Amino acid sequence: MQNVIGKINKLVQSLNALQPMKREFQVKLDEKFRMEFNYNSNHIEGNTLTYGETKLLLLFDKTDGVHEMREYEEMKAHDVAYKLIQECAINPEYPLTEAFIKQLNEIILVKPFWKEARTYDGQPTRRLIKVGQYKEHPNSVQLQNGEMFHYTSPMDTPIQMGELVRWYLSETEKKELNPVELAALLHYKFVCIHPFDDGNGRISRLLMNYVLLKNNLPPIIIKSADKKYYLNALNQADVGNIDAFTKYIAEQLVWSLNIAVKAAKGENIDEPEDLDKRIAILERELDSLNPNNDVKLSFNRDVYISIYHTWLSDLIKEVVPAIQKFNRLFTGTNHHIYLANGFASVMFNNDSANEILDKIELQITEKNPFQEHESITRINTSYGTLIKGGLKTFGCNYCIEIKFEHIKYSLFVDEFSNENERKKTKLFEKLLHQPLSPSDIKLVVDKLSDTIYKHIDFHTKKNGLR
């Protein structure tokens, strides 16, 4: 513990030597502590707002994401409470009192609400949470080993809270404890009482930082990612090792002082975890633009077979009869379905769609070797000779092509352009997990049917057949 206190004293000296801090550096530092404290203290207690959403809410009064209204309200209220302890810490006319502590609870909880709770013997129940008032029912927590840990009884709470405030004021006058030790002990003693039905963890961290700010020290941030170690330190204090908790708190103050010194020097105070937060913000911005565009699959044998058994077989069922409508106009029709990776190759003329799918299924179940470079699926039409064409006859050939790539697929349909050219048109480009919908399939069928008809229409007119 003395080693940590030594680090704190050296960092305080370094920070004091850099005062007064430039205004722009101070503003950036204050904002960082404000965002970190509000986000982490609430996140520890289950608030689901992200760091980016917290910043958007507190700096711009805007909301993002889908959360319960209470979560937004409590985050803003917690920010009000944080500002209040900052103001009271620099004003000697605002000593720590029970009324002040109740006021903090009233602020952060906003308004009365119902909450899931447990009875003294651990049975689930619901309880009306009253704000700014000491608890009226016993509160307890279930430990990891299943045991119930009981806090101070409702009857004894007012007595022990009075004793807690008197203890703090007495220690403040004696000045025997290092400020970080005093802050840590106030936090722990308050948690042991757990005087309110809700908000005790947040109030304990607010009171701890009230003490630090009153002694010209930066606030301590208990990171939500560090919750396991935070609770472990509290548990060690519960079994008599209060120094373990005090040391843990002191180590967090070292982090805050290091950030403050870097800010005073004009250095970058972003951290690796801040990059994680910026990435998370970026992801949310991308989600808002492309909410359903997550990459979930990459192309392989199993993915392709799954695609075939879902929307690709449905496409074949609809395309085959559309192709066959033109068969009676031609001789020598011989259409072809070729599945990617050599899975299946089926020629057909007047076979039903179900018969064709059965043939494909037989070939797939033979477990052909997977060839990643052959990723094209085609449905080819081949109409040989127009029956009514006489000496001026013509044929007709068009194709649906599906190109499968690493994470996506593209669907192309040949379109009739003129007598010498055909144009390949991309109708769809989707991620592998995004299927063709029934309306998509109808568009494909309509486009191919229209193309074949236009070809026949153009050449019969050109050749003087009509």
LINDARA-V333078 format. One record per residue. N is the residue number from 1. RES is the residue in three letters. SS is DSSP state (~ for helix, > for strand, _ for the rest). NEAR is the number of other C-alpha atoms within 12 Angstrom. D_FIRST is the distance of its C-alpha to the first C-alpha in whole Angstrom. Layout:
BEGIN
[[N,RES,SS,NEAR,D_FIRST] [N,RES,SS,NEAR,D_FIRST]]
END
This chain:
BEGIN
[[1,MET,_,20,0] [2,GLN,~,16,4] [3,ASN,~,13,5] [4,VAL,~,25,5] [5,ILE,~,25,6] [6,GLY,~,17,9] [7,LYS,~,23,10] [8,ILE,~,32,11] [9,ASN,~,23,12] [10,LYS,~,18,15] [11,LEU,~,27,16] [12,VAL,~,28,17] [13,GLN,~,18,19] [14,SER,~,21,20] [15,LEU,~,27,21] [16,ASN,~,19,23] [17,ALA,~,14,25] [18,LEU,_,20,26] [19,GLN,_,18,27] [20,PRO,_,15,30] [21,MET,_,22,29] [22,LYS,_,16,33] [23,ARG,~,15,34] [24,GLU,~,16,35] [25,PHE,~,25,31] [26,GLN,~,26,30] [27,VAL,~,17,32] [28,LYS,~,24,31] [29,LEU,~,32,27] [30,ASP,~,26,28] [31,GLU,~,25,30] [32,LYS,~,32,27] [33,PHE,~,36,25] [34,ARG,~,36,27] [35,MET,~,37,29] [36,GLU,~,38,25] [37,PHE,~,36,24] [38,ASN,~,47,28] [39,TYR,~,42,28] [40,ASN,~,35,25] [41,SER,~,43,25] [42,ASN,~,42,28] [43,HIS,~,30,28] [44,ILE,~,30,25] [45,GLU,_,27,28] [46,GLY,_,22,31] [47,ASN,_,29,33] [48,THR,_,27,34] [49,LEU,_,37,35] [50,THR,_,36,34] [51,TYR,~,39,32] [52,GLY,~,32,35] [53,GLU,~,34,37] [54,THR,~,41,34] [55,LYS,~,32,35] [56,LEU,~,22,38] [57,LEU,~,27,38] [58,LEU,~,29,36] [59,LEU,~,19,38] [60,PHE,~,13,41] [61,ASP,_,16,42] [62,LYS,_,16,43] [63,THR,_,24,43] [64,ASP,_,27,43] [65,GLY,_,25,43] [66,VAL,_,15,44] [67,HIS,_,19,41] [68,GLU,_,16,42] [69,MET,~,17,43] [70,ARG,~,24,40] [71,GLU,~,31,37] [72,TYR,~,34,38] [73,GLU,~,27,39] [74,GLU,~,37,35] [75,MET,~,46,34] [76,LYS,~,36,36] [77,ALA,~,30,35] [78,HIS,~,41,31] [79,ASP,~,38,32] [80,VAL,~,26,33] [81,ALA,~,36,31] [82,TYR,~,38,28] [83,LYS,~,29,30] [84,LEU,~,26,31] [85,ILE,~,34,27] [86,GLN,~,31,27] [87,GLU,~,19,30] [88,CYS,~,28,29] [89,ALA,~,29,26] [90,ILE,_,20,28] [91,ASN,_,16,31] [92,PRO,_,12,30] [93,GLU,_,10,33] [94,TYR,_,19,31] [95,PRO,_,26,29] [96,LEU,_,33,27] [97,THR,_,22,30] [98,GLU,~,29,31] [99,ALA,~,19,34] [100,PHE,~,26,31] [101,ILE,~,39,29] [102,LYS,~,31,33] [103,GLN,~,29,34] [104,LEU,~,40,31] [105,ASN,~,41,32] [106,GLU,~,31,35] [107,ILE,~,33,35] [108,ILE,~,40,33] [109,LEU,~,38,35] [110,VAL,_,29,38] [111,LYS,_,20,41] [112,PRO,_,20,41] [113,PHE,>,16,42] [114,TRP,>,17,42] [115,LYS,>,17,39] [116,GLU,>,17,39] [117,ALA,>,23,37] [118,ARG,>,22,37] [119,THR,_,20,39] [120,TYR,_,22,37] [121,ASP,_,18,38] [122,GLY,_,20,37] [123,GLN,_,15,41] [124,PRO,>,16,41] [125,THR,>,16,42] [126,ARG,>,15,42] [127,ARG,>,21,41] [128,LEU,>,20,42] [129,ILE,>,27,39] [130,LYS,_,27,39] [131,VAL,_,28,37] [132,GLY,_,29,36] [133,GLN,_,32,36] [134,TYR,_,35,34] [135,LYS,_,32,35] [136,GLU,_,24,38] [137,HIS,_,30,38] [138,PRO,_,30,35] [139,ASN,_,37,33] [140,SER,>,32,31] [141,VAL,>,25,29] [142,GLN,>,20,30] [143,LEU,_,14,27] [144,GLN,_,12,28] [145,ASN,_,8,29] [146,GLY,_,10,32] [147,GLU,_,13,31] [148,MET,>,19,31] [149,PHE,>,25,28] [150,HIS,>,25,29] [151,TYR,_,29,28] [152,THR,_,29,29] [153,SER,_,26,33] [154,PRO,~,25,35] [155,MET,~,17,36] [156,ASP,~,20,33] [157,THR,~,29,31] [158,PRO,~,24,33] [159,ILE,~,18,32] [160,GLN,~,25,28] [161,MET,~,34,28] [162,GLY,~,21,30] [163,GLU,~,20,27] [164,LEU,~,31,24] [165,VAL,~,26,26] [166,ARG,~,19,26] [167,TRP,~,21,23] [168,TYR,~,33,21] [169,LEU,~,20,24] [170,SER,~,17,23] [171,GLU,~,21,20] [172,THR,~,24,21] [173,GLU,~,13,23] [174,LYS,~,13,21] [175,LYS,_,15,18] [176,GLU,_,13,16] [177,LEU,_,21,13] [178,ASN,_,27,11] [179,PRO,~,34,14] [180,VAL,~,43,11] [181,GLU,~,37,10] [182,LEU,~,38,14] [183,ALA,~,38,15] [184,ALA,~,41,13] [185,LEU,~,37,14] [186,LEU,~,40,18] [187,HIS,~,37,18] [188,TYR,~,38,17] [189,LYS,~,35,19] [190,PHE,~,37,22] [191,VAL,~,38,22] [192,CYS,~,30,22] [193,ILE,~,36,26] [194,HIS,_,39,27] [195,PRO,_,43,29] [196,PHE,_,42,31] [197,ASP,_,41,34] [198,ASP,_,40,32] [199,GLY,_,42,30] [200,ASN,~,39,27] [201,GLY,~,37,24] [202,ARG,~,43,25] [203,ILE,~,42,25] [204,SER,~,34,22] [205,ARG,~,43,21] [206,LEU,~,48,23] [207,LEU,~,47,22] [208,MET,~,45,18] [209,ASN,~,46,20] [210,TYR,~,41,22] [211,VAL,~,38,19] [212,LEU,~,36,18] [213,LEU,~,28,21] [214,LYS,~,28,22] [215,ASN,_,27,20] [216,ASN,_,20,21] [217,LEU,_,35,18] [218,PRO,_,39,19] [219,PRO,_,47,19] [220,ILE,_,41,17] [221,ILE,_,40,19] [222,ILE,_,39,18] [223,LYS,_,31,21] [224,SER,~,26,23] [225,ALA,~,18,23] [226,ASP,~,19,20] [227,LYS,~,22,21] [228,LYS,~,15,21] [229,TYR,~,22,17] [230,TYR,~,31,16] [231,LEU,~,27,19] [232,ASN,~,20,17] [233,ALA,~,28,14] [234,LEU,~,31,16] [235,ASN,~,24,18] [236,GLN,~,20,15] [237,ALA,~,25,15] [238,ASP,~,21,18] [239,VAL,_,13,18] [240,GLY,_,13,16] [241,ASN,_,18,12] [242,ILE,~,26,11] [243,ASP,~,26,8] [244,ALA,~,28,9] [245,PHE,~,34,10] [246,THR,~,35,8] [247,LYS,~,34,6] [248,TYR,~,37,9] [249,ILE,~,43,11] [250,ALA,~,41,8] [251,GLU,~,31,9] [252,GLN,~,30,13] [253,LEU,~,38,13] [254,VAL,~,31,12] [255,TRP,~,29,15] [256,SER,~,36,17] [257,LEU,~,34,17] [258,ASN,~,33,18] [259,ILE,~,35,21] [260,ALA,~,40,22] [261,VAL,~,33,22] [262,LYS,~,25,24] [263,ALA,~,32,26] [264,ALA,~,31,27] [265,LYS,_,25,28] [266,GLY,_,21,30] [267,GLU,_,19,29] [268,ASN,_,19,29] [269,ILE,_,28,26] [270,ASP,_,23,28] [271,GLU,_,17,26] [272,PRO,~,11,27] [273,GLU,~,16,27] [274,ASP,~,18,29] [275,LEU,~,15,31] [276,ASP,~,16,31] [277,LYS,~,23,32] [278,ARG,~,20,35] [279,ILE,~,17,36] [280,ALA,~,19,36] [281,ILE,~,24,38] [282,LEU,~,17,40] [283,GLU,~,20,41] [284,ARG,~,23,42] [285,GLU,~,17,44] [286,LEU,~,15,46] [287,ASP,~,17,46] [288,SER,~,16,48] [289,LEU,~,12,50] [290,ASN,_,12,51] [291,PRO,_,13,50] [292,ASN,_,15,51] [293,ASN,_,20,51] [294,ASP,_,21,48] [295,VAL,_,18,49] [296,LYS,_,16,49] [297,LEU,_,24,51] [298,SER,_,22,53] [299,PHE,_,30,56] [300,ASN,_,25,57] [301,ARG,~,28,59] [302,ASP,~,18,58] [303,VAL,~,28,57] [304,TYR,~,40,61] [305,ILE,~,28,62] [306,SER,~,20,60] [307,ILE,~,31,62] [308,TYR,~,30,65] [309,HIS,~,21,65] [310,THR,~,21,64] [311,TRP,~,24,65] [312,LEU,~,39,67] [313,SER,~,31,70] [314,ASP,~,26,70] [315,LEU,~,37,71] [316,ILE,~,38,74] [317,LYS,~,30,75] [318,GLU,~,30,76] [319,VAL,~,36,77] [320,VAL,~,36,79] [321,PRO,~,26,82] [322,ALA,~,28,82] [323,ILE,~,45,83] [324,GLN,~,29,85] [325,LYS,_,23,87] [326,PHE,_,35,89] [327,ASN,~,30,90] [328,ARG,~,18,93] [329,LEU,~,25,94] [330,PHE,>,28,93] [331,THR,>,21,95] [332,GLY,_,22,92] [333,THR,_,29,89] [334,ASN,_,27,86] [335,HIS,>,33,83] [336,HIS,>,32,80] [337,ILE,>,38,76] [338,TYR,>,34,74] [339,LEU,_,39,70] [340,ALA,~,37,67] [341,ASN,~,29,66] [342,GLY,~,27,70] [343,PHE,_,32,69] [344,ALA,_,32,72] [345,SER,>,26,76] [346,VAL,>,30,78] [347,MET,>,27,82] [348,PHE,>,31,83] [349,ASN,_,30,86] [350,ASN,_,23,87] [351,ASP,_,23,84] [352,SER,_,21,83] [353,ALA,~,27,79] [354,ASN,~,20,78] [355,GLU,~,19,80] [356,ILE,~,29,78] [357,LEU,~,31,75] [358,ASP,~,20,76] [359,LYS,~,23,77] [360,ILE,~,33,74] [361,GLU,~,23,72] [362,LEU,~,17,74] [363,GLN,~,22,73] [364,ILE,~,29,69] [365,THR,_,14,69] [366,GLU,_,14,70] [367,LYS,_,18,67] [368,ASN,_,20,68] [369,PRO,_,18,65] [370,PHE,_,23,63] [371,GLN,_,18,64] [372,GLU,_,20,61] [373,HIS,_,18,63] [374,GLU,_,23,66] [375,SER,_,27,65] [376,ILE,>,28,68] [377,THR,>,37,69] [378,ARG,>,35,73] [379,ILE,>,41,75] [380,ASN,>,34,79] [381,THR,_,39,82] [382,SER,_,29,85] [383,TYR,>,33,88] [384,GLY,_,24,91] [385,THR,>,25,95] [386,LEU,>,29,96] [387,ILE,~,23,98] [388,LYS,~,21,100] [389,GLY,~,23,100] [390,GLY,~,14,103] [391,LEU,~,12,103] [392,LYS,~,18,101] [393,THR,_,24,98] [394,PHE,_,30,94] [395,GLY,_,29,91] [396,CYS,>,39,88] [397,ASN,_,33,84] [398,TYR,_,37,81] [399,CYS,>,37,77] [400,ILE,>,44,74] [401,GLU,>,34,71] [402,ILE,>,39,67] [403,LYS,>,33,65] [404,PHE,>,35,62] [405,GLU,_,26,59] [406,HIS,_,23,55] [407,ILE,_,23,54] [408,LYS,>,29,57] [409,TYR,>,33,61] [410,SER,>,29,64] [411,LEU,>,35,67] [412,PHE,>,30,70] [413,VAL,>,37,74] [414,ASP,>,35,77] [415,GLU,>,31,79] [416,PHE,>,29,83] [417,SER,_,18,83] [418,ASN,_,16,86] [419,GLU,_,21,89] [420,ASN,_,11,87] [421,GLU,_,13,84] [422,ARG,>,20,81] [423,LYS,>,19,78] [424,LYS,>,22,74] [425,THR,>,24,72] [426,LYS,>,21,69] [427,LEU,>,27,68] [428,PHE,>,26,65] [429,GLU,>,23,62] [430,LYS,>,28,59] [431,LEU,>,27,56] [432,LEU,_,36,57] [433,HIS,_,26,55] [434,GLN,_,27,57] [435,PRO,_,29,61] [436,LEU,_,30,64] [437,SER,_,17,65] [438,PRO,~,18,69] [439,SER,~,15,69] [440,ASP,~,23,68] [441,ILE,~,28,70] [442,LYS,~,22,73] [443,LEU,~,23,73] [444,VAL,~,38,73] [445,VAL,~,33,76] [446,ASP,~,25,78] [447,LYS,~,30,77] [448,LEU,~,40,79] [449,SER,~,32,82] [450,ASP,~,25,82] [451,THR,~,33,82] [452,ILE,~,37,85] [453,TYR,~,25,87] [454,LYS,~,24,87] [455,HIS,~,31,88] [456,ILE,~,34,91] [457,ASP,~,22,92] [458,PHE,~,22,92] [459,HIS,~,26,94] [460,THR,~,25,96] [461,LYS,~,17,97] [462,LYS,~,18,97] [463,ASN,_,19,99] [464,GLY,_,15,102] [465,LEU,_,19,101] [466,ARG,_,13,101]]
END
